[in-house]
Amino acid sequence: MQKITPFLWFDNNLDEALAFYLSIFRQAKVTYQQKGPDGKTFTAAFELEGQGFMGLNGGPHYKLTPAVSFFVACADQAEVDHYWDRLLDGGQAQQCGWLTDRFGVTWQIIPDALMRLMSEPDPAKTGRVRDAMMQMVKIDVAGLEKAAAA
């Protein structure tokens, strides 16, 4: 078991959130589930791509904010498109590859190419890549590559 696990508060929709996340992430599973007297999941432990999470059906008392987000490293544009399109369903797009899903969880859908291009030693190149990224909502790998080559 990992030493530190993100614990997410859901507004009485934990079962729906679990089904949603398990349908999106290729390696996903529920590892523990405790039902409440109403038959709904009260708490659950689950894994998404090897990262453990806990969830609580806590009600409307607290809201998740983008102050905490989950970074999804994507190998290529196809993977960016997969996670972006699925997680955005019912959610809200933000700038620079960030989105908030329908449950209020914020995700950063980031291609490996962005990290590689931003690590270049040429500050002019990284500046062009950064400027291109700042104009994007969903990250476009071809657009980043074009900015780097300009």
N, C-alpha and C positions, 0 to 999 in steps of 0.2 A: 504494500500500500504506500502511495506517495505521502510524504510528510505534510505537505500543504495542499489543500484541495479547494478550489473555488466553490463557494456555497451560494446558490442563486435563489432568490425569493420570488415566487410566482404568485399571481393574483388568482388563486383557485383554478388554474388551468395547467397544472403540472403534467397531467396525463396527456393533454393535447401537445404540450411542448416536447415531451419525450417522444411521442409518435412523430412529430415534425422533425426533430433532430436525427432520430434513428433512420428516417427516410432519406436524409440528405448525405450524411457522412457514411462513407463506405465501410469503415471499421467502427461500428457503434453497437453498444449493448447496455442494457440495464443490468447492474450487478447486485442491486438490493432495492427492495420496494416494501414500504409499510403502508398499508391501507388505513384510512380513518374510519370512524363509525358510519360515515355517509357512503362508504364504498370507494371513494376517490383515493388516489395515492396521496398520502400525507407527506412522506419523505421518500426520496429515492437517491440511489447512487447510480451514476451512469458514466460510460466512457465514450469519448468521441476521438477517434484516431489516437488512442492510447492515453489521452488526457482525462483524468478523473474529475468528475463534478459531483456535487450534491445539490439536490433541489428540495425546496420546501413549498408546500401549498399554504402560504402564509396569509393570503387575503390581501385586501387593498391598502394595508397600513404603510407599506414602503414601496418605492418605485426604483427600478434600476435606472442608471444614468450612463451616458457615454464616458464618465470619469473612469470607468473600468470597461475595457474592451478585450476581445479575444482575437489575436493575430493568427490568421490562417495563411501559412506559407504555401504558395501554389507553384507547381513546376512550370506551367505554361499557360497560355491564354485559354485553352480549353478548360483547364481546371479553375481558373479565375471565373470563367463564364458559368461553370457548373455551380460553384458555391454562391456566386453573386446572384444569379437568377433564382436559385432555390431559396436562399435565406431572405432575399428581398420580398418574396411573395407575402403580401400583407404588411410589409414593413415600410421603412423610409430610407431612401438613398441619401448619403451625405457626400462630402467632397473627399477626394484623395483615396478612394477605395474603402471608405467606411460606410457602414449601413447599420441601421437598428432594425432588428427583426420584429415580427408581430407581437412578441412577448416582452419587448423592451431591452433585449440583450443586444449589445453593440459588438460588431465584428469588423475587423480589418481584413479585407481580402486582397492579399499582396503577392504579386508574382516574384519569383526568385530573380527575374531580370531587373526589377527595380533595385533590389539590394546590390546586385552585381554592378549595375551601372552607376549607382550612387557611391560605390567604393573605388571608382576609377581615380587615378592620381591627378588627372587633369581637372582643375577647378572650373574651367570654362565648360567642359563637358558635363560635369555633375550639376553645374548651375542650369544648363539648358534642360537636363533631365528633370531636375527639381521644378523648374518653371513649367514644363510640360505637365508634370504630375499634378501641380497645383491647379491646372485648368480642367482636370479630369474629374469625373464622378466615379464611374467604374474604371479601373486602371486598364489601359490599352497598351499591351506590350509593343506592338508595331509603332505606336506613337512615341513611346519611350525610346525605342531604337532609332527612330527617325530623328528625334531631338538630339540624341547622342552623336549621330553621324553628321549633323549639320555643321 
